[in-house]
Amino acid sequence: MVAFRNRQDDVEEDEADKARQAERERKKAEVRKRLEEAGRMKKAKKGFLTPERKKKLRKLLMLKAAEDLKMQQQLRAEERHRVLHDRILPMPVNFEQMTDPDELEDLANEFRERIIFLETEVYDLSYTVRQKDFVINELTIAVNNLRGKFVKPTLKRTNKTETQFDKIKKQNAAKVDFRAKLKTVDLHKFSFQ
C-alpha cells in the first residue's frame, strides 16, 4: 500500500508539476501576446501614413482638386454666357431686308446707346476697383505699422576711406590756424630797389 501511495503521490506531483508548467506557459503566452499588441500599437501610431497611403491620399487630393477646378471653370463659363446674353442686344430677324434709312438709323442709335451705357459701366467698375485697391493698400500699410513690420529701407554702402577722410577733416577744422588770421603784408613795400 505504501508503494501504491508513493506512485499515487508521484502521479499527483507529476500532475501538479504539469499544471504549474502549463500555468507558467499560459502566463508567458499572455505576456508575449501583450508585448506583441503593444508593439503593434506603437507601429500603428508611428507609421499611420505609410508611403502607399500617402500616394493614395495624394492621388485622391489631386482628383478632388481637378474636380473642383472643372466645376469652377464650368460655373465661370455659365456666368459669362449669361452676362453676355444679357448685355448683347440681339440683331433683328429682318435686318438683312431692312431698307428704310429711318429704321437703320434707329437701330444704329439703339446700338450706340447700348455701347455708351456699357462703356460707362466699364469705367465705373474700373474706378471702383482702383478705389478698393487703394483702400486695401492703405489698410495693409496700417496693419504692418501696427505690427511693427514696416518695410525696412535699403541702406547705402559707404566707403571706409571716405568716412576716414571726413573724420580727418573734422579734426583739422577744429585746430586753430593762427597763420590764416594774420594780415598779409606786401613784401615789395619794404624791399630795396
C-alpha positions in Angstrom: 0.0 0.0 0.0 2.9 2.3 0.7 4.2 1.6 -2.8 0.8 2.4 -4.2 0.7 5.7 -2.3 4.2 6.6 -3.5 3.1 6.0 -7.0 -0.1 8.0 -6.4 2.0 10.8 -4.8 4.4 10.7 -7.7 1.4 10.9 -10.1 0.0 13.7 -8.1 3.3 15.5 -8.1 3.7 15.0 -11.8 0.2 16.3 -12.4 1.0 19.3 -10.1 4.2 19.9 -11.9 2.4 19.7 -15.3 -0.2 22.1 -14.0 2.4 24.5 -12.8 4.3 24.2 -16.1 1.1 24.7 -18.0 0.3 27.8 -15.8 3.8 29.2 -16.5 3.4 28.6 -20.2 0.0 30.3 -20.2 1.4 33.3 -18.4 4.3 33.5 -20.7 2.0 33.4 -23.7 -0.2 36.1 -22.2 2.8 38.3 -21.6 4.1 37.7 -25.1 0.7 38.5 -26.5 0.5 41.8 -24.6 4.0 42.8 -25.7 3.1 42.0 -29.4 0.0 44.1 -29.1 1.9 47.0 -27.6 4.5 46.7 -30.4 1.7 46.7 -33.0 0.1 49.7 -31.4 3.4 51.6 -31.4 3.9 50.7 -35.1 0.3 51.7 -35.9 0.8 55.1 -34.1 4.2 55.7 -35.7 3.5 54.7 -39.2 -0.1 55.5 -39.8 0.7 57.2 -43.1 2.7 54.6 -44.9 4.1 55.5 -48.3 1.3 53.7 -50.1 -1.3 55.5 -48.0 0.5 58.8 -48.8 0.4 58.1 -52.5 -3.2 57.2 -52.4 -4.1 60.2 -50.4 -2.1 62.5 -52.7 -3.9 60.9 -55.7 -7.3 61.4 -54.1 -6.5 65.0 -53.3 -5.4 65.7 -56.8 -8.6 64.2 -58.2 -10.7 66.3 -55.9 -8.7 69.4 -56.8 -9.2 68.6 -60.5 -12.9 68.2 -60.0 -13.2 71.5 -58.1 -11.2 73.2 -60.8 -13.5 71.8 -63.5 -16.6 72.9 -61.5 -15.2 76.4 -61.1 -14.5 76.7 -64.8 -17.9 75.4 -65.7 -19.6 77.9 -63.3 -17.5 80.8 -64.8 -18.4 79.8 -68.3 -22.1 79.7 -67.4 -21.9 83.1 -65.7 -20.0 84.5 -68.7 -22.6 83.1 -71.1 -25.4 84.5 -69.0 -23.8 88.0 -68.7 -23.0 88.2 -72.4 -26.6 87.1 -73.2 -27.9 89.9 -71.0 -25.6 92.6 -72.3 -25.5 91.9 -76.1 -28.6 93.1 -78.0 -29.9 90.6 -80.5 -29.9 91.5 -84.1 -33.4 91.9 -85.6 -34.5 89.0 -87.6 -35.3 91.1 -90.6 -32.0 93.1 -90.5 -31.0 91.9 -94.0 -34.3 93.0 -95.5 -34.2 96.4 -93.8 -34.0 99.1 -96.5 -35.7 102.0 -94.8 -33.0 104.5 -93.6 -35.0 105.6 -90.6 -35.2 102.0 -89.3 -31.5 101.5 -89.9 -30.8 104.8 -88.1 -33.0 103.9 -85.2 -31.2 100.5 -84.9 -27.8 102.2 -85.1 -28.8 104.7 -82.4 -30.1 101.9 -80.2 -26.7 100.1 -80.5 -24.8 103.3 -79.9 -26.8 104.0 -76.7 -26.2 100.4 -75.6 -22.4 100.7 -76.2 -22.3 104.0 -74.3 -24.1 102.5 -71.4 -21.8 99.5 -71.3 -18.7 101.7 -71.6 -19.9 103.8 -68.7 -20.4 100.6 -66.7 -16.8 99.5 -67.5 -15.4 102.9 -66.4 -17.4 102.9 -63.2 -16.3 99.3 -62.4 -12.7 100.1 -63.1 -12.9 103.2 -60.9 -14.4 101.3 -58.0 -11.7 98.6 -58.4 -9.0 101.2 -58.3 -10.6 102.8 -55.2 -10.8 99.4 -53.5 -7.2 98.6 -54.4 -6.1 101.9 -52.8 -8.1 101.2 -49.7 -6.6 97.7 -49.5 -3.1 99.1 -49.8 -3.8 101.7 -47.1 -5.1 99.0 -44.7 -2.2 96.7 -45.3 0.2 99.6 -44.5 -1.8 100.4 -41.4 -1.7 96.7 -40.3 2.0 96.5 -40.9 2.6 99.6 -38.9 0.5 98.2 -36.0 2.5 95.0 -36.1 5.8 96.9 -36.4 6.6 95.1 -39.6 7.3 98.1 -41.8 9.4 97.9 -44.9 13.0 98.5 -44.0 14.8 100.9 -46.3 17.8 99.6 -48.1 21.0 101.1 -46.6 23.5 102.7 -48.9 27.0 101.3 -48.5 29.7 103.9 -47.9 33.4 103.6 -48.5 35.5 103.4 -45.3 38.1 105.8 -46.8 35.5 108.5 -47.3 34.4 108.3 -43.7 38.0 108.4 -42.5 38.7 111.4 -44.7 35.7 113.1 -43.2 36.9 112.4 -39.7 40.4 113.9 -40.5 38.8 117.0 -42.0 36.7 117.5 -38.8 39.8 117.1 -36.6 41.8 119.6 -38.8 38.9 122.1 -38.8 38.9 122.1 -35.0 42.5 123.2 -34.8 43.1 127.0 -34.8 45.1 128.2 -37.7 46.9 131.3 -36.5 48.6 132.0 -39.8 45.3 132.4 -41.6 44.3 135.1 -39.1 47.5 137.2 -39.6 47.4 140.1 -42.0 49.3 139.7 -45.2 51.9 142.2 -45.8 53.1 143.3 -49.2 56.7 142.2 -49.2 57.8 144.6 -52.0 57.0 147.6 -49.8 60.0 147.2 -47.6 62.4 146.0 -50.2 65.4 148.0 -51.5 65.4 148.9 -55.0 
